[in-house]
Amino acid sequence: MDSRSLQADQNGPAAPLQPSLAHELLPGQRWYCVQTHPRREAYAREHLTAQGFRAFLPQIVKSVRHARKVQRVRAALFPRYLFTALDLDHDRWRSVNGTFGVTSLVGADGRPDPVPEGVVEALLDRQDASGTIRFNLRESQAVRVLAGPFSDVIGVIERLDDNGRVRVLLDMMGSKVPAIVADSYVAPVA
């Protein structure tokens, strides 16, 4: 395993890549998408890393309600998916499919398809010091609500405040409905 690999700390989440090494891939390597079992993204990342693969699990901070309490937790940006850097000509990439927590590499005709260049690199650029993906939000930007009662509804940011709240005009039932949500509940629409 080289110095570019993610290292897991005692709490489980992997430490973020060093900024100077975040985009570097070895010659011949590309990023590939790995599908995991439900809620096993971090487990699969640990096992891939233990085998010497470079794995990247983009995570966001979101609020979760349970028993009348709200907790902020780290969650996968893409549930059931993570990324790994591979050189298909030199790496034993078929062993990824047999890794604990992994369903399969995403591809067709028995061969994985690489992620388009720049996608993973853009996510790595948005990573903060704790390894969490942060989106730069601005007014009149189209966003998708990630959690809560308005989950998966698309809207436009009307106003941002300094307390981490966003006023969003949601497109619902043919009209614009204002809602105030935490900034961690929204992500830009691609």
Backbone torsions as a table, in degrees:
resi	resn	phi	psi	omega
1	MET	NA	134.2	-177.9
2	ASP	-94.0	178.5	-175.5
3	SER	-70.0	-9.6	-179.5
4	ARG	-85.5	-6.5	-178.3
5	SER	-73.2	152.6	176.4
6	LEU	-75.7	141.1	177.6
7	GLN	-111.7	127.8	179.9
8	ALA	-80.9	138.3	174.4
9	ASP	-92.7	-179.2	-174.4
10	GLN	-66.8	-18.1	179.6
11	ASN	-89.1	-5.8	177.4
12	GLY	108.8	-46.4	-177.7
13	PRO	-68.0	143.7	-179.6
14	ALA	-78.0	147.9	176.6
15	ALA	-70.1	146.5	-179.7
16	PRO	-68.1	157.1	176.6
17	LEU	-68.6	150.6	175.0
18	GLN	-64.9	138.9	-175.8
19	PRO	-55.0	-37.8	-178.7
20	SER	-71.2	-22.2	-177.5
21	LEU	-103.9	-6.4	-171.1
22	ALA	-60.2	-36.9	-175.5
23	HIS	-98.0	-11.2	-175.3
24	GLU	-73.5	127.7	171.7
25	LEU	-119.3	150.6	176.1
26	LEU	-67.9	156.1	178.8
27	PRO	-55.1	132.9	179.5
28	GLY	89.4	-11.6	-178.8
29	GLN	-83.8	148.7	172.4
30	ARG	-138.8	162.7	175.6
31	TRP	-85.4	137.4	177.7
32	TYR	-127.8	150.1	-179.1
33	CYS	-92.1	134.7	-179.8
34	VAL	-116.9	126.1	175.1
35	GLN	-89.4	136.4	-177.2
36	THR	-115.6	170.7	171.9
37	HIS	-69.8	157.3	-178.4
38	PRO	-55.1	130.9	178.1
39	ARG	57.1	29.5	179.6
40	ARG	-120.2	22.6	-177.3
41	GLU	-62.1	-49.4	-178.8
42	ALA	-66.6	-37.5	177.7
43	TYR	-62.1	-46.0	178.7
44	ALA	-64.6	-40.5	178.8
45	ARG	-60.8	-43.6	179.1
46	GLU	-60.6	-43.4	-178.4
47	HIS	-71.5	-35.4	175.1
48	LEU	-65.0	-43.6	179.0
49	THR	-63.1	-39.8	178.8
50	ALA	-63.6	-26.4	178.0
51	GLN	-86.0	-2.5	178.2
52	GLY	97.4	5.5	177.5
53	PHE	-85.6	148.2	173.9
54	ARG	-87.0	116.5	-176.8
55	ALA	-120.3	143.3	-179.9
56	PHE	-131.6	121.3	178.3
57	LEU	-115.3	100.8	178.0
58	PRO	-68.5	128.7	-178.1
59	GLN	-126.5	150.3	175.3
60	ILE	-122.7	164.1	173.6
61	VAL	-99.8	127.5	177.3
62	LYS	-134.8	159.2	179.5
63	SER	-93.4	135.4	179.9
64	VAL	-125.2	132.1	177.0
65	ARG	-99.5	133.6	175.3
66	HIS	-154.8	129.3	178.0
67	ALA	52.0	47.8	177.5
68	ARG	63.8	17.6	176.7
69	LYS	-121.1	147.3	177.4
70	VAL	-112.8	126.0	177.6
71	GLN	-120.7	145.4	173.3
72	ARG	-97.3	121.1	-177.1
73	VAL	-128.4	157.2	174.2
74	ARG	-86.2	134.7	-179.8
75	ALA	-139.1	157.4	179.2
76	ALA	-65.0	134.4	176.1
77	LEU	-64.8	-40.0	176.8
78	PHE	-116.9	93.2	-178.5
79	PRO	-54.4	134.4	-179.9
80	ARG	76.7	10.0	-179.6
81	TYR	-136.1	148.6	170.0
82	LEU	-147.9	178.3	-176.6
83	PHE	-123.0	148.9	175.0
84	THR	-138.8	146.0	178.7
85	ALA	-93.3	126.7	-177.4
86	LEU	-139.1	151.6	166.6
87	ASP	-113.7	104.9	-172.8
88	LEU	-61.9	-24.6	180.0
89	ASP	-80.4	-22.3	-174.6
90	HIS	-121.5	-27.2	-178.6
91	ASP	-85.3	152.9	175.5
92	ARG	-84.4	66.8	-170.9
93	TRP	-66.2	-24.5	179.7
94	ARG	-66.3	-23.8	178.7
95	SER	-70.7	-17.0	176.0
96	VAL	-61.0	-40.3	-178.8
97	ASN	-64.0	-23.6	179.9
98	GLY	-97.4	6.6	-178.3
99	THR	-75.4	141.1	177.3
100	PHE	-56.9	132.3	179.1
101	GLY	90.2	-12.8	-177.2
102	VAL	-97.9	135.4	171.8
103	THR	-86.0	-55.2	177.9
104	SER	-174.6	165.0	168.7
105	LEU	-75.5	144.5	-179.2
106	VAL	-82.4	125.0	-179.5
107	GLY	-176.4	-166.2	-179.8
108	ALA	-141.7	154.1	178.1
109	ASP	56.9	35.6	176.2
110	GLY	75.0	9.4	-179.6
111	ARG	-131.9	135.3	-179.4
112	PRO	-69.0	146.5	176.1
113	ASP	-98.3	134.1	178.5
114	PRO	-70.3	150.7	174.0
115	VAL	-71.8	138.5	178.7
116	PRO	-53.4	140.0	-178.4
117	GLU	-58.8	138.4	177.8
118	GLY	98.2	-20.5	-177.7
119	VAL	-69.0	-55.7	-179.2
120	VAL	-67.4	-37.1	179.0
121	GLU	-61.8	-38.8	177.6
122	ALA	-65.1	-38.2	177.0
123	LEU	-66.9	-41.0	178.0
124	LEU	-62.1	-35.6	177.8
125	ASP	-65.5	-29.3	-177.5
126	ARG	-87.7	1.1	-179.0
127	GLN	-78.1	134.4	176.1
128	ASP	-91.6	-173.5	-176.2
129	ALA	-62.2	-27.4	-179.9
130	SER	-87.1	-2.0	-179.6
131	GLY	90.3	9.1	-179.0
132	THR	-93.5	139.8	177.7
133	ILE	-79.3	128.3	177.9
134	ARG	-117.6	134.9	177.4
135	PHE	-102.0	138.3	175.8
136	ASN	-86.6	107.4	-178.0
137	LEU	-95.8	148.4	177.2
138	ARG	-144.9	158.7	-179.1
139	GLU	-62.9	147.7	-177.8
140	SER	64.2	22.4	175.9
141	GLN	-93.4	138.4	177.4
142	ALA	-76.4	131.6	-178.4
143	VAL	-136.2	160.6	173.9
144	ARG	-114.5	134.4	176.8
145	VAL	-77.2	129.5	-174.4
146	LEU	-91.6	-28.3	-175.1
147	ALA	-148.9	167.6	177.7
148	GLY	93.7	-170.6	-176.2
149	PRO	-66.6	-20.0	-180.0
150	PHE	-101.9	22.1	-177.3
151	SER	-53.1	133.5	178.3
152	ASP	72.4	9.1	175.7
153	VAL	-87.3	138.8	-179.4
154	ILE	-99.1	141.8	179.5
155	GLY	-153.5	-172.0	-179.3
156	VAL	-124.5	135.6	178.8
157	ILE	-70.8	124.6	177.6
158	GLU	-96.1	-38.5	-177.0
159	ARG	-155.4	144.8	173.8
160	LEU	-115.1	145.9	173.3
161	ASP	-126.1	172.5	-175.9
162	ASP	-78.7	-7.4	-178.9
163	ASN	-94.2	12.3	178.6
164	GLY	81.7	19.6	178.3
165	ARG	-108.7	150.0	-179.2
166	VAL	-130.2	131.2	173.0
167	ARG	-94.8	119.7	-175.5
168	VAL	-118.8	136.2	172.1
169	LEU	-92.9	107.5	-176.1
170	LEU	-89.2	139.9	176.0
171	ASP	-85.3	100.3	-178.4
172	MET	-135.3	129.7	175.5
173	MET	50.7	41.9	174.9
174	GLY	78.8	8.4	178.3
175	SER	-140.1	170.4	178.4
176	LYS	-95.3	120.4	-179.0
177	VAL	-113.6	122.2	179.4
178	PRO	-76.2	142.2	176.6
179	ALA	-146.7	144.7	176.2
180	ILE	-109.9	122.3	-178.0
181	VAL	-133.3	162.2	175.3
182	ALA	-67.9	145.9	-179.1
183	ASP	-62.2	-21.8	177.7
184	SER	-75.9	-10.0	-179.6
185	TYR	-88.0	-6.2	-176.7
186	VAL	-124.7	150.7	175.5
187	ALA	-139.8	146.6	179.6
188	PRO	-60.1	145.2	176.5
189	VAL	-83.3	132.3	-178.3
190	ALA	-75.7	NA	NA
